[in-house]
């Protein structure tokens, strides 16, 4: 199954409230006229009794999220009586895939910033409120951070690349060809014909899937440990998410191994989980 990696810790200059507060603090002690020449005219000015004033800046924007579709497998149990030359009971299951569309949501992002200016026109204080008061570090701060952590980042990139390369080595293993010929290592390469394959797993494929899944799970565990060790909060949430869905992945692999589901049903479930992971990736990367 394709690995979706978000190594956001390697992206310099992420917008944060801490970065915004650094920007605001840089205006303390400066003349309000200089602020206005850079930020433009304030949305509101409040006069204070001591001769000072409060300059208020406000911005507001709408962001849309959602609108993507995934499918959920629904299994139905069938049973009844076959009559005719031979009377017998029958039972079985069928699986259908029900599309589910995440509704589009409009989220309002806004930020109100107030600067307190004394009677001499000097900025003495600031305050902000809202869910969109964020800014990137200044160029100088970003450059200093990059130089300081450059070696560590290079080492992290090298480690992650080395882990990711292990997935390709496993997928390219010719020993696993009898399995990958009916269910590709990369689930995005599963064909329609493979999704409707009514054959069950063979003895040779059973031996392969045990070794293949063992190798893949070991690499996933290694990558999750790496994310939790040096990753960003998003990386760590991804590691937690991968742990949370692992029992489901283990179950459909076990069902395939035991002959409970066909090759086609197995491939359909693999594609379902690939879509599920992509949807989760999008959600985690939303601002």
N, C-alpha and C positions, 0 to 999 in steps of 0.2 A: 504493500500500500504506500502511496506517495507520502512523503514526509513534508509537512508544512511548517516551516521554521520562521519564527519572528524573533530575531535577535535585536530587539530595539535598543538594548543597552549600548549598541555600537553606533547609534545615530547621535551625533553631537548636536547640542543646542536645542533640545526639546523645549517647547513652550510650557512654562510652569508659573504658578502664582509666586513662587520664590523669585523667579526671574523678573516678574512684573514689579515686585516690591523693590528689587534692586534698581530698576529704572526709576521708580518713584523717589527712592531715597537719594538718587543722584541729583534731584532738583532742590533738595534742602539747602538753604543758604543762597540760592540764586534769585535773580530778579524775576518777578512775575511777567514782565514784558517779554523776557527771553522765552518763557514757557509759552506764552500766547503766540509768539512768532513761529514756534515749532509745532505746537499742537493745534493752533487755530483758535478762533474765538470760542470761549466756553459756552455751554448750553444754558447755564444759569449763573448769576453772580448774586451772592448774599452779603449785604453790608453788615459789619459787626459794630458793636457799641464802642469799641476801643479805637475805631478808625480803620481797622483791618477789614478783610473780606474773605469770602470762600468762593473759589472758582470751581464750578462743577462741570465735568465732562461726562458724556453718556453715549454709549453705543449699544446697538441691538441688532441681532441677525437671527434668521431662522435656518435650521439644519434639518434635512430629511433623513431618516434612517428606516431600515426595513424594506419591504417590497420584494424580497427574494423568496423563491419557492423550493421547498424540499419535499421528499416523499417519505411516508411512514409505512412499513410493512404491517398488514393486518391479516392474521391467520384465522381461517374459519374451519371448524371441525365438521365433517360430514359423516353420517352413518344412516343405515337403513337396511332394507331387505331386498335381495335379488330373487325374483321368482321366475319360474320357467322349468326347464329340465332339471336344474339344480337350485334348490332353495338354500340361500346362505345369507348371513349377515355380512355387511361390509362397513368399513370405516376408513377415514382418511382425512387429509387436510388440504387446503388450498390457500395460497397466499396472494393477496392483491396489494397494490401499492397506491396509497391514498395521498394525493398532493396536498400540501399545506403551505399556504402563503403567509408569510409574516406581514402583518398590516403596516402600511406606511405611517410613520409618526413624524409630526413636526415638533421639533424641540426648539424652544426660544433660548438663545444665548445672549446674555447682556452683562454689561459692566458699567458701574457708576463710580467715578473717581473724583474726589474732592481735595483741593489744595487750600490750605489755610495760609493767608498772606497778611503780614503785619502792616501797620500804618506806613512804614517806610517802603513798602512794595517788595519785601523779601519773603520768600516761601519758608514757612517755619514748620509745617506739618502736612501730612497727607492721610487719606483714608480711602478704602475702596470697598465695594460690595457687589456681589453678583457671581455668576458661574462661568464668566468668560474673561476674567481679569488675569490674563496670562501673557507672558512675553518670553522670547528667547534671551539667553545670555548675550551680553554685548560681544562684539567681535574680539575685543581684547581678552575678555573672560573666557570665551570659547577657545581662543588660541592657546591661552595659558593652560586650560584644562586638557586640551588635546596634547600639548607638548608634555604635560606631566604624566598623562595616562597613556601616551602613544604606545609605549612598549607593552603595557598590559593589554591594550586593545588588540595589538598585533598578535599577541600570544593567544588571546581568546578566539580571534578569528581563525587562527591556525588550528586550535583545538576543535572548534566547531566543524571546520572543513574536514578535519580528519575523521570525526564521528560520522558526518554525513556521507563520506566516501565509503564507509563500511556498508551502508545500505546498497550502494551500487554493486559492490563486490558480491554481496549475497544474491542480488537479482541477476547477476551475470554468471552465476555458478552453473556450469553445464550439467552438473549432477541433478539439478532441480528441473531440467527441461521437461520431463514427462508430466510434471504438475503444471508448470507455467504454460504448456501448450494448450491447456484447457482453461486455466485461470491465471492470467499474467501476474507477475510480481507487482507491477504497477497497475492498480485497479482502474485507473483512467483509460487504460488500453483494452479493457474488456469489450468484446464485440457483442452485437445483438445475437449472433448465432451462439455465442458462449452463454448468453443469458437465458436461452431457451433449451439448453442442453439437458436432456432428461436422464442422462447416465448418472450412475452413482460412482463414488470414489473407488479406485482399484487398490489392490494390495500394495503395488509399487508406489502409488501416490500417497497411501497412508504412511509409509515409511518416510517419504520426503517431507510431508507436511509437518510431522513432529519435529524434524531437525530444522526446517525452514522457520517455523514459528518460534522455536527456541532461540535461534540466532537473532531474529528480528526483535523479539522482546528484550533480549539482552542489550541490543543497541539503543532501543527506546529508553530503557532504564538508565543507560549511561548518559544519554542526552538530557533526560529529565533531571538527573543529578547535577549535570553541568549547569542547566538553567537555574536550578535552585541555589547553586553555589555562587554564580557571578551574574545571573540574569537580572533584568528589570522586573518590576511587578507584573508586567504583562507576560514575560517569559515564565515566571513562576506560576501564574494562573494557567498558562498553557500546560505546564507540567502536571498541575493538579487535574486539569481537564482530561489529559491523556490517561492518568491513573483512574479517573472516574468511569471512563468508557471501556477500559480494558476488560472488565468482566463480560461485557456484551460481546466484545470481539472474540474472547476466549470461547464463549458459548457457541457462536455460529461456526467457529472452526472445529469445535468438538462435535457439533451436530453433523457437520460434513464428514468428519473422520469416522463417526459411528454409522454413517449411511442414512441418517434421519432426513437429510435434505439432499437434493440432487446437485449436480454441478451448476446448473442454471440458477437454482435458488441461492446457492452459495455465492455465485458471482453477483446476483442482484443485491444481496446483503452487503457485499463488499463495496459496491457502488453507492449504496445508501449511506454507508458510513463515511465514504469519501465526501459525499455532498454535505453530510452533517458536520464534518470537520471544516469544510470550506465556509459553511455558514457561521460556525463558531469563530473562525479566524476573522471574518468580516466584522462580527460583533465586537471582538476584542480590540480591533484596530479602529473602531469608531472614536471620534474625539470626545 
